[in-house]
Amino acid sequence: MFLRIFLLLCCWLGGIVAQAPARWFTVTAATPTVDATALDYTSDAAARALRTLQDEFPGLPRHRFQIVVHADADSLPPPIRAGHHPGSPGLALLGRHQIHILWHETVSSLTAVDHVVQHEIVHELIDQLVEPHGERVPRWVHEGLAQLLSGETYLGAREEDIVWRVAVDRLLPFSGLDDDFPRRPDELRVAYAQSYSYIAWLDRRLGRQRLLATVAAIDDDMTFDRALVFATKKPTAELVTAWSDYLLHASGAPLRAVMENCFSLLMIFALPLLALAMMRRMQREQRARARLERTTPFDDDAWAGMDDGFYGPPAPPEWHHDQERLR
């Protein structure tokens, strides 16, 4: 009897713990066109994300937040659409405790639905972590952490896409990514890849808790760059240089980029050989044409006056002799 009561109590407490994350958010549809299945899945994904992120953000969330599911990017209200990165499957309105999920872009993107929801929840938790100074967190820090803690990048961004930029010193300046990301698709993908790679490198160097503590130190007098200098005892320029060296020489990204583009590189190397083979063939054809032109031309006058049914000169005598023997 005592064992049965104990098991029932454990199940009841387990149910409370399982439902606890759901009390911190609501999930609503922006328009009636959003399917109920999308709402249910988003709600379950949000609960899973909060449970996953509890260890990274202890004591958070402190405020309830709203998750609004839209059919697609075109259905976003104009004020919200202005802050949307083209192609991204979601966005968080910082300081307003709102997350907007674009269902069509989410299910058709390279990022799984769970990772999209968790990505946007990370934005919300970072905003609550540093409140009331959330607007001072650089955009690239937000996006780098959101990608790192959700387990996937946005827009399929990869280190392989930026390693050549490191080699030719064509990275986007981080100072230009403090407030927002570029709108051009190619630069937007670079911004996501660059932010993820640098934050992931800092995470390995500092450790997760020290990195988040550096973000939490932001206030009216403390910027992220300054807090990072205090945490690492190194100037920002030296950190960026060390990250660039890692990306070029220790990350494996150059080798992965070469292997992925192996066929294209082989085609590039083969083009001179193909061109040489084509030139040699054209030269052979020109020589053969020149030999034909040097031979005696066909004499049309020799056959003038022949009947219309004539198809050539008479057969040699040997042919007639052979025909007689066959008869």
C-alpha positions in Angstrom: 0.0 0.0 0.0 2.8 2.4 0.9 4.6 1.5 -2.3 1.5 2.3 -4.4 1.0 5.7 -2.7 4.7 6.5 -3.3 4.4 5.6 -7.0 1.3 7.7 -7.4 3.0 10.6 -5.7 6.0 10.4 -8.0 3.8 10.3 -11.0 1.9 13.4 -9.8 5.1 15.3 -9.1 6.5 14.2 -12.5 3.4 15.6 -14.2 3.8 18.9 -12.4 7.5 19.2 -13.4 6.6 18.2 -17.0 4.0 20.9 -17.2 6.0 23.6 -15.4 7.6 25.1 -18.5 4.3 25.7 -20.2 3.2 28.2 -17.6 5.9 30.6 -18.8 4.5 31.1 -22.4 1.4 31.1 -24.5 1.1 30.0 -28.1 -1.4 31.7 -30.4 -2.1 31.8 -34.1 -1.6 35.1 -35.9 -4.4 34.2 -38.4 -7.0 31.5 -38.8 -5.0 30.0 -41.6 -2.5 28.6 -39.1 -3.2 24.9 -38.5 -3.9 23.7 -35.0 -1.2 21.0 -35.5 1.4 23.8 -35.9 0.3 25.4 -32.6 0.4 22.1 -30.7 3.9 21.2 -32.1 5.2 24.7 -31.3 3.9 24.5 -27.8 5.5 21.1 -27.2 8.8 22.3 -28.8 8.8 25.4 -26.5 8.3 23.3 -23.4 11.2 21.0 -24.5 13.4 24.0 -25.2 12.8 25.5 -21.7 13.6 22.2 -20.0 16.8 22.0 -22.1 17.9 25.5 -21.3 17.3 25.4 -17.6 20.9 24.5 -16.8 22.2 27.3 -19.0 19.9 30.0 -17.6 19.1 29.1 -14.0 16.3 31.1 -12.6 15.0 32.1 -16.0 12.5 32.9 -17.4 11.3 35.6 -15.0 8.6 36.9 -17.3 6.0 35.2 -19.3 6.4 35.5 -23.1 4.1 35.0 -26.0 4.8 32.8 -29.1 2.8 33.8 -32.2 2.8 31.4 -35.1 2.4 33.0 -38.6 1.6 31.1 -41.8 4.6 32.7 -43.6 6.7 35.8 -43.8 4.2 37.5 -46.0 1.6 37.4 -43.3 3.7 39.4 -40.8 2.4 42.9 -40.0 4.6 45.6 -41.6 6.1 46.8 -38.3 7.3 43.3 -37.5 8.3 42.5 -41.0 10.7 45.4 -40.9 12.8 43.5 -38.3 12.7 40.1 -40.1 15.9 38.8 -41.6 14.9 37.5 -45.1 14.8 33.7 -45.2 15.0 33.2 -41.4 12.2 31.1 -39.9 11.5 33.3 -36.8 12.3 36.4 -34.9 12.1 37.6 -31.3 10.9 41.1 -30.4 13.4 41.9 -27.6 12.0 43.9 -24.7 8.5 43.0 -25.7 8.6 39.3 -24.7 7.3 38.2 -28.1 8.5 35.4 -30.3 7.2 35.1 -33.9 7.5 31.7 -35.7 7.0 31.6 -39.5 5.6 28.1 -40.0 6.1 27.9 -43.8 9.7 29.1 -43.5 10.3 26.8 -40.5 9.1 23.5 -42.1 10.9 24.3 -45.4 14.2 25.5 -43.9 17.3 23.6 -43.2 16.7 24.0 -39.5 14.4 21.6 -37.6 11.3 23.0 -35.9 12.5 22.3 -32.4 15.8 24.1 -33.1 13.9 27.2 -34.5 11.8 27.5 -31.4 14.7 26.9 -29.1 16.8 29.5 -31.1 14.1 32.2 -30.6 13.6 31.3 -26.9 17.4 31.8 -26.4 16.9 35.3 -27.6 14.2 35.9 -25.1 16.2 34.4 -22.2 19.3 36.5 -23.0 17.1 39.6 -23.0 15.7 38.7 -19.6 19.2 37.8 -18.4 20.6 41.3 -18.9 17.4 43.3 -18.3 17.0 46.3 -18.2 20.0 46.5 -20.5 18.9 44.1 -23.2 19.3 46.6 -26.0 23.1 46.8 -25.3 23.7 43.1 -26.2 25.3 43.2 -29.7 23.2 41.5 -32.4 26.1 39.1 -33.4 26.3 38.0 -29.7 22.6 37.3 -29.7 22.7 35.3 -32.9 25.9 33.5 -32.1 24.5 32.3 -28.7 21.1 31.4 -30.2 22.7 29.2 -32.8 25.1 27.7 -30.4 22.5 26.9 -27.7 19.9 25.6 -30.1 22.3 23.2 -31.8 21.8 24.5 -35.4 22.7 27.5 -37.5 20.2 29.7 -39.4 20.2 29.7 -43.2 22.5 26.8 -43.3 25.4 29.0 -42.3 28.8 27.1 -41.9 32.4 27.9 -41.1 33.2 26.6 -44.6 31.4 29.6 -46.1 33.7 32.1 -44.4 37.1 30.5 -44.2 38.1 32.0 -47.5 37.1 35.4 -46.3 39.4 34.9 -43.4 42.3 34.1 -45.8 41.7 37.3 -47.8 40.7 39.5 -44.9 37.1 39.9 -46.1 35.2 39.2 -42.9 32.3 41.5 -42.0 33.5 43.8 -39.2 31.8 42.8 -35.9 31.2 46.5 -35.1 29.0 46.6 -38.1 26.9 43.7 -36.8 26.2 45.3 -33.4 22.8 46.7 -34.2 21.5 44.5 -37.0 22.5 42.1 -39.8 22.8 43.0 -43.5 19.8 42.3 -45.7 21.6 40.9 -48.8 21.3 37.1 -48.7 25.0 36.4 -49.2 26.1 38.8 -46.5 23.3 37.7 -44.2 24.5 34.1 -44.3 28.0 35.3 -43.7 26.9 37.3 -40.6 25.2 34.2 -39.2 28.2 32.0 -39.9 30.7 34.5 -38.5 28.7 35.1 -35.3 28.2 31.4 -34.7 31.9 30.5 -35.3 33.3 33.3 -33.1 30.9 32.7 -30.2 31.5 28.9 -30.4 35.2 29.6 -30.2 34.8 31.8 -27.2 32.6 29.1 -25.6 35.4 26.5 -25.9 37.9 29.0 -24.6 35.9 30.4 -21.7 33.4 27.7 -20.9 29.6 28.1 -21.1 29.0 29.6 -17.7 31.8 32.2 -18.0 30.6 33.2 -21.4 27.1 33.7 -20.2 28.4 35.5 -17.1 30.2 37.9 -19.5 27.0 38.6 -21.3 25.2 39.1 -17.9 27.8 41.7 -16.9 26.5 44.1 -19.6 25.0 47.3 -18.1 25.0 51.0 -18.8 28.7 51.3 -18.2 29.9 47.8 -19.3 29.8 46.8 -23.0 30.2 43.2 -24.1 33.6 43.9 -25.6 34.9 45.4 -22.4 33.4 42.6 -20.3 35.1 40.1 -22.7 38.5 41.8 -22.2 38.1 41.5 -18.4 37.1 37.8 -18.8 40.0 36.8 -21.1 42.6 39.4 -20.1 43.2 40.0 -23.8 42.3 42.9 -26.1 39.5 42.4 -28.6 41.8 42.6 -31.7 44.0 39.8 -30.3 40.9 37.6 -29.7 39.6 38.1 -33.2 43.1 37.3 -34.6 43.3 34.1 -32.5 39.9 33.0 -33.7 40.9 33.7 -37.3 44.0 31.6 -36.9 42.0 28.8 -35.4 39.5 28.9 -38.3 42.3 28.7 -40.9 44.6 26.2 -39.2 42.8 24.2 -36.6 39.1 24.1 -37.4 39.3 21.8 -40.4 37.0 24.2 -42.3 39.5 24.6 -45.2 39.7 20.9 -45.7 36.0 20.4 -45.5 35.5 23.2 -48.0 38.0 21.6 -50.4 36.4 18.1 -50.1 32.9 19.5 -50.7 34.0 21.3 -53.8 36.3 18.5 -55.0 34.3 17.9 -58.2 34.2 21.6 -59.0 37.9 21.9 -58.4 38.6 18.9 -60.6 36.6 20.4 -63.4 38.5 23.7 -63.1 41.8 21.8 -63.3 40.5 19.7 -66.2 39.5 22.7 -68.3 43.0 23.4 -69.6 43.4 19.7 -70.6 40.0 19.8 -72.3 40.9 23.0 -74.2 44.2 21.5 -75.3 42.5 18.3 -76.5 40.0 20.4 -78.5 42.8 22.5 -80.1 44.6 19.3 -81.2 41.5 17.9 -82.7 40.8 21.1 -84.6 44.4 21.0 -85.9 44.0 17.4 -87.1 40.8 18.3 -88.9 42.5 21.3 -90.5 45.4 19.1 -91.7 43.0 16.5 -93.1 41.1 19.3 -95.0 44.3 20.7 -96.4 45.3 17.2 -97.8 41.9 16.8 -99.5 42.2 20.2 -101.1 45.6 19.3 -102.5 44.2 16.2 -104.4 43.0 16.4 -108.1 39.6 17.9 -108.2 36.7 16.0 -109.8 36.2 16.8 -113.5 32.6 17.5 -114.1 33.1 18.1 -117.9 34.2 14.5 -118.4 30.7 13.3 -117.8 28.8 16.0 -119.6 26.1 14.9 -122.0 25.4 11.6 -120.2 21.8 10.3 -119.7 19.9 11.3 -116.5 20.0 7.6 -115.4 23.8 7.4 -115.6 25.3 6.8 -112.2 29.0 6.6 -113.0 31.6 5.3 -115.4 31.3 1.9 -117.0 32.4 -1.1 -115.0 35.8 -2.6 -115.7 35.9 -5.7 -118.1 36.8 -8.0 -115.2 33.4 -7.3 -113.6 31.6 -8.4 -116.8 33.7 -11.6 -117.0 32.9 -12.5 -113.5 29.2 -12.0 -114.1 29.3 -14.4 -117.2 30.9 -17.1 -115.0 28.1 -16.7 -112.4 25.5 -17.4 -115.1 
